[in-house]
Amino acid sequence: MNFRKQNIFLFSIILTCLLFSCKDSRWGGQSPLKKVSTHNQPIQQQLKTTFDIGNGIYASNEFAGARLNGIVLSNDTIVALINPENTPINSSPWYSFKIWSNSEQTIQLRLSYLHGVKHRYYPKLSHDGIVWNNLDSANFSKGFVKPENNERELADNITIKLSIGTDTLWISAQELITSKHVLNWTEKMAAKPFVSFTEISNSTEGRPINMLKIGNSDDKKMIIVLARQHPPEVSGYLAMKSFVETICEENDIAIKFRKQYNTYVVPLVNPDGVDNGHWRHNSGGIDLNRDWEHFNQIETQLIRDFMQNKIQTSGGKFYFGIDFHSTWEDIYYTINPNLMGNMPGLVPKMIDSTSKEIQDYEANILPTEDDVNKISSLTYFFYEFGAESLVYESGDETPRHFIERKAEITAQKLIELMLE
């Protein structure tokens, strides 16, 4: 490195530390992730069937993405049991099923969970499994509510009032987006001349794990994009779609970006978990985002092997890695901004410039501590490859138009910064 380049590099480090120091009130550290075993654990398969509830009412979980473990009529209330694939598991009970009756009637339906599990997802309704709307709040009531950490009230169960008839009504924790829906989107994107589509391998249950390659470069400069490590996290998937579609736009700056950088996208990391209606885990009963140290699961192995092989064969670098998730509210999980990867300051600058484009928006940013357990995609991308890394969390109930717009702006700012 010559003297001038060395000075520029040192200046960029100093500037980054000054502009994006953790002293910024938005940059509060996150608690270290806990290590857990990622060797296969048994899971409980659902009985897939059509339930005859009584009073001419029926329910079904016979479709991909369903979660309904049992349902009965108790007095005047229909009680649906929602169990996870295994335990221990975080409190994010996914549910999705159909219900109908022989005649028009109004019912009370209670969603019941395991002891200690709290409700998370606000019910969505659909008459075709495609167009979804939130349940009217007037038809929604919570069971016993207990404050958690003085921040949020979480219900043990919920009861909803529904009008049902011969037309099937779908009830789901989030919009139902299964491997079939993702494949349709992937094939649509692959129709573009600068996008290619490959099946990198199959999941344990034989579902394809697909990858998009976007760009025309020589792989000297690359970025990687993941989504749906955790099956229910649909709002993160919606953000990923908007982000990737922005990189694929036919404008001058996007075209220039694609000539310099190739973007690799795995839009559905966990197809088994998604199609089985899991709360959190894959078919091995494991949280994939805790398996980026030991790589005991096929899904993480595939992505690791792809990235390592790409580096070996191309001699290039991954400059940026982003993993899309969902949680209660919009959050950015980042590497400590004082640590320098292949493009120092990229993530803080991208977040800051994105925030300035959105009126009355302040980013919620939680960086890792330096001694973090390196078990997630965030830490793997950074510490293994030097890629500036980000876990991009969209809120479960964040308005969908805002999710799309924010992700679009994020991609635009990333492109601008990486071309500087």
Summary of the structure (lengths in Angstrom):
residues: 420
radius of gyration: 22.5
end to end distance: 19.5
largest distance: 82.6
contacts: 1398
relative contact order: 0.15
helix: 29%
strand: 28%
